[in-house]
Amino acid sequence: MAKSGKRLEELVEEVAAPHAAALGLELVGVELVKEGANRYLRVYIDKEGGVGFDDCEALSRVVDARLDEILPDPPYEFFEVSSPGLERPLKREEDFARYAGHKVAVTTYAPVDGQKSFVGELIGLIDGRVTLRLTEGKSQGQTVALDRKQVASARLHVDF
């Protein structure tokens, strides 16, 4: 927990969002992850046409300095700002609206009808349910509506 009692990710979003907006960037999300022995605090940004190194560096400089002020003993070893990548996570209601019609991969915390992974065309977030038309697996062509509280992860899906 951060000093204010807020989750670290929420605190970082509050710090980063106005700076991202001032730079013409969209704050996609924040995550704290453990990789090996290290913890990484990652801020994901985007903009029309995609982000570049200069965008990441500009936001990193200002947010990292501000976090140093408010978190003198941070619960992470590394701070990064980057693009969300091709398989962008979908977290906010706006994400589900914006990417309706796109192929997504959704995983759930517990099995739903015997499965935890779903790939299909995103219809949208309807009445608190992530709704998609399945494009893979034995249920291909069927529509599934997953309660948002059941969803562990939702990302754009790219076929390579």
Contacts in CASP RR format, 6 or more apart in sequence:
PFRMAT RR
TARGET T0000
AUTHOR 0000-0000-0000
METHOD contacts of the structure
MODEL  1
MAKSGKRLEELVEEVAAPHAAALGLELVGVELVKEGANRYLRVYIDKEGG
VGFDDCEALSRVVDARLDEILPDPPYEFFEVSSPGLERPLKREEDFARYA
GHKVAVTTYAPVDGQKSFVGELIGLIDGRVTLRLTEGKSQGQTVALDRKQ
VASARLHVDF
1 7 0 8 1.000
1 8 0 8 1.000
2 8 0 8 1.000
2 10 0 8 1.000
2 11 0 8 1.000
2 71 0 8 1.000
3 70 0 8 1.000
3 71 0 8 1.000
4 11 0 8 1.000
6 14 0 8 1.000
8 32 0 8 1.000
8 41 0 8 1.000
8 75 0 8 1.000
9 29 0 8 1.000
9 30 0 8 1.000
9 31 0 8 1.000
9 32 0 8 1.000
11 70 0 8 1.000
12 30 0 8 1.000
12 41 0 8 1.000
12 43 0 8 1.000
12 63 0 8 1.000
12 67 0 8 1.000
13 27 0 8 1.000
13 29 0 8 1.000
13 30 0 8 1.000
15 63 0 8 1.000
15 66 0 8 1.000
15 67 0 8 1.000
15 70 0 8 1.000
16 27 0 8 1.000
16 30 0 8 1.000
16 43 0 8 1.000
16 59 0 8 1.000
16 63 0 8 1.000
17 27 0 8 1.000
19 59 0 8 1.000
19 62 0 8 1.000
19 63 0 8 1.000
19 66 0 8 1.000
20 26 0 8 1.000
20 27 0 8 1.000
20 45 0 8 1.000
20 59 0 8 1.000
21 27 0 8 1.000
23 55 0 8 1.000
23 58 0 8 1.000
23 59 0 8 1.000
24 47 0 8 1.000
25 45 0 8 1.000
25 46 0 8 1.000
25 47 0 8 1.000
25 51 0 8 1.000
25 55 0 8 1.000
25 59 0 8 1.000
26 45 0 8 1.000
26 46 0 8 1.000
26 47 0 8 1.000
27 43 0 8 1.000
27 44 0 8 1.000
27 45 0 8 1.000
28 44 0 8 1.000
28 45 0 8 1.000
28 46 0 8 1.000
28 84 0 8 1.000
28 88 0 8 1.000
28 89 0 8 1.000
28 91 0 8 1.000
29 43 0 8 1.000
29 44 0 8 1.000
29 84 0 8 1.000
29 89 0 8 1.000
29 91 0 8 1.000
30 41 0 8 1.000
30 42 0 8 1.000
30 43 0 8 1.000
30 44 0 8 1.000
31 41 0 8 1.000
31 42 0 8 1.000
31 44 0 8 1.000
32 39 0 8 1.000
32 40 0 8 1.000
32 41 0 8 1.000
32 42 0 8 1.000
32 75 0 8 1.000
32 76 0 8 1.000
33 39 0 8 1.000
33 40 0 8 1.000
33 42 0 8 1.000
34 40 0 8 1.000
38 77 0 8 1.000
38 78 0 8 1.000
39 75 0 8 1.000
39 76 0 8 1.000
39 77 0 8 1.000
39 78 0 8 1.000
40 76 0 8 1.000
40 77 0 8 1.000
40 78 0 8 1.000
40 79 0 8 1.000
40 80 0 8 1.000
41 74 0 8 1.000
41 76 0 8 1.000
41 78 0 8 1.000
41 79 0 8 1.000
41 80 0 8 1.000
42 79 0 8 1.000
42 80 0 8 1.000
42 81 0 8 1.000
42 82 0 8 1.000
43 59 0 8 1.000
43 60 0 8 1.000
43 63 0 8 1.000
43 79 0 8 1.000
43 80 0 8 1.000
43 81 0 8 1.000
43 82 0 8 1.000
44 81 0 8 1.000
44 82 0 8 1.000
44 83 0 8 1.000
44 84 0 8 1.000
44 88 0 8 1.000
44 89 0 8 1.000
45 51 0 8 1.000
45 55 0 8 1.000
45 56 0 8 1.000
45 59 0 8 1.000
45 81 0 8 1.000
45 82 0 8 1.000
45 83 0 8 1.000
45 84 0 8 1.000
46 83 0 8 1.000
46 84 0 8 1.000
46 88 0 8 1.000
47 55 0 8 1.000
50 83 0 8 1.000
51 83 0 8 1.000
52 83 0 8 1.000
56 81 0 8 1.000
56 82 0 8 1.000
56 83 0 8 1.000
57 81 0 8 1.000
59 81 0 8 1.000
60 79 0 8 1.000
60 80 0 8 1.000
60 81 0 8 1.000
63 79 0 8 1.000
63 81 0 8 1.000
64 79 0 8 1.000
67 74 0 8 1.000
67 79 0 8 1.000
86 156 0 8 1.000
86 158 0 8 1.000
87 105 0 8 1.000
87 155 0 8 1.000
87 156 0 8 1.000
87 157 0 8 1.000
87 158 0 8 1.000
88 95 0 8 1.000
88 99 0 8 1.000
88 155 0 8 1.000
88 156 0 8 1.000
89 95 0 8 1.000
89 153 0 8 1.000
89 154 0 8 1.000
89 155 0 8 1.000
90 96 0 8 1.000
90 99 0 8 1.000
90 104 0 8 1.000
90 122 0 8 1.000
90 154 0 8 1.000
90 155 0 8 1.000
90 156 0 8 1.000
91 154 0 8 1.000
93 125 0 8 1.000
96 122 0 8 1.000
96 124 0 8 1.000
96 125 0 8 1.000
96 130 0 8 1.000
96 154 0 8 1.000
97 124 0 8 1.000
97 125 0 8 1.000
99 122 0 8 1.000
99 156 0 8 1.000
100 122 0 8 1.000
100 123 0 8 1.000
100 124 0 8 1.000
101 121 0 8 1.000
101 122 0 8 1.000
101 123 0 8 1.000
102 121 0 8 1.000
102 122 0 8 1.000
102 156 0 8 1.000
103 119 0 8 1.000
103 120 0 8 1.000
103 121 0 8 1.000
103 122 0 8 1.000
103 135 0 8 1.000
103 156 0 8 1.000
103 157 0 8 1.000
103 158 0 8 1.000
103 159 0 8 1.000
104 119 0 8 1.000
104 120 0 8 1.000
104 121 0 8 1.000
104 122 0 8 1.000
104 132 0 8 1.000
104 154 0 8 1.000
104 155 0 8 1.000
104 156 0 8 1.000
104 157 0 8 1.000
105 117 0 8 1.000
105 118 0 8 1.000
105 119 0 8 1.000
105 120 0 8 1.000
105 153 0 8 1.000
105 154 0 8 1.000
105 155 0 8 1.000
105 156 0 8 1.000
105 157 0 8 1.000
106 117 0 8 1.000
106 118 0 8 1.000
106 119 0 8 1.000
106 130 0 8 1.000
106 132 0 8 1.000
106 146 0 8 1.000
106 151 0 8 1.000
106 153 0 8 1.000
106 154 0 8 1.000
106 155 0 8 1.000
107 116 0 8 1.000
107 117 0 8 1.000
107 118 0 8 1.000
107 151 0 8 1.000
107 152 0 8 1.000
107 153 0 8 1.000
108 116 0 8 1.000
108 117 0 8 1.000
108 118 0 8 1.000
108 146 0 8 1.000
108 150 0 8 1.000
108 151 0 8 1.000
108 152 0 8 1.000
109 116 0 8 1.000
109 150 0 8 1.000
109 151 0 8 1.000
109 152 0 8 1.000
110 116 0 8 1.000
110 150 0 8 1.000
112 144 0 8 1.000
112 146 0 8 1.000
112 150 0 8 1.000
113 139 0 8 1.000
113 144 0 8 1.000
118 132 0 8 1.000
118 134 0 8 1.000
118 144 0 8 1.000
118 146 0 8 1.000
119 134 0 8 1.000
119 135 0 8 1.000
119 136 0 8 1.000
119 137 0 8 1.000
119 157 0 8 1.000
120 132 0 8 1.000
120 133 0 8 1.000
120 134 0 8 1.000
120 135 0 8 1.000
120 136 0 8 1.000
120 157 0 8 1.000
121 132 0 8 1.000
121 133 0 8 1.000
121 135 0 8 1.000
122 130 0 8 1.000
122 131 0 8 1.000
122 132 0 8 1.000
123 131 0 8 1.000
123 132 0 8 1.000
123 133 0 8 1.000
123 143 0 8 1.000
124 130 0 8 1.000
124 131 0 8 1.000
124 132 0 8 1.000
125 131 0 8 1.000
125 148 0 8 1.000
126 145 0 8 1.000
128 147 0 8 1.000
128 148 0 8 1.000
129 145 0 8 1.000
129 146 0 8 1.000
129 147 0 8 1.000
129 148 0 8 1.000
130 145 0 8 1.000
130 146 0 8 1.000
130 148 0 8 1.000
130 151 0 8 1.000
130 154 0 8 1.000
131 143 0 8 1.000
131 144 0 8 1.000
131 145 0 8 1.000
131 146 0 8 1.000
132 143 0 8 1.000
132 144 0 8 1.000
133 141 0 8 1.000
133 142 0 8 1.000
133 143 0 8 1.000
134 140 0 8 1.000
134 141 0 8 1.000
134 142 0 8 1.000
134 143 0 8 1.000
134 144 0 8 1.000
135 141 0 8 1.000
END
